[in-house]
Amino acid sequence: MIVAIIHGIILALGLILPLGVQNIFVFNQGALHPKFRSVLPVILTAAMCDTLLIAAAVGGVSLVIISLNWVRPVVYGAGILFLSFMGWKIWRSVPAKRETKLLSLKGQVGYALSVSLLNPHALMDTVGVIGTNSLQYTGGERWAFAVATAGVSWIWFIGLAAAGRMLGKADSSGRAIRLLNVISALLIWGIAFYMGIQLFGSL
């Protein structure tokens, strides 16, 4: 069981560390909100979504999904549109001043749900990587593997929001936040473009 737990932790770290739309959103919200507790809805929503996706993948959804050849092109096609839209929204949200309109509780949860459940990389990583890796384990070992991967998500999102909060407190002028939003939008568009290359290359 120890091997399964270590495997889950290492695999989850490798998947969650690269900068993606979900990480960008959690970090941004941490930087923008004046108090850390205000960003807890984002952290909880993102972490719970990851946990549900991991549980579904480990529970057997992966076996069904990977057997359907049409799933990957559909997920990637929808993901390109979604990421393009999210990049545009972030670009438009670049504040001219330090003050910026904060998302309501409903807005935070809604955005966190969208970047977690409509994010093609998160879906493919969970189903295609975590789910298939879990197949080498059975019974308690498989679920220990799942708990380990989910635990990394919870710790990561808490740390990411805390790092964003530290930047927000240190950035009294708002320049770092504006630069962060611009870079975030460009990165998301870059991910969408790269996914387009992958999609057309596989057709």
Buried (B, 14 or more C-beta within 10 A) or exposed (E): BEEBBEBBBEBBEEBBEEEBBBBBBBBBBBBBBEEBEBBBBBBBBBBBBBBBBBBBBBBEBBEEBBEEEEBBBEBBBEBBEBBBBBBEEBBEBBEEEEEBEEBEEEEBBEBBBBBBBBBBBBBBBBBBBBBBBBEEBEEEBBBBBBBBBBBBBBBBBBBBBBBBBEBBEEBEEBEBBBEBBEEBBEBBBEBBEEBBEEBEEEE
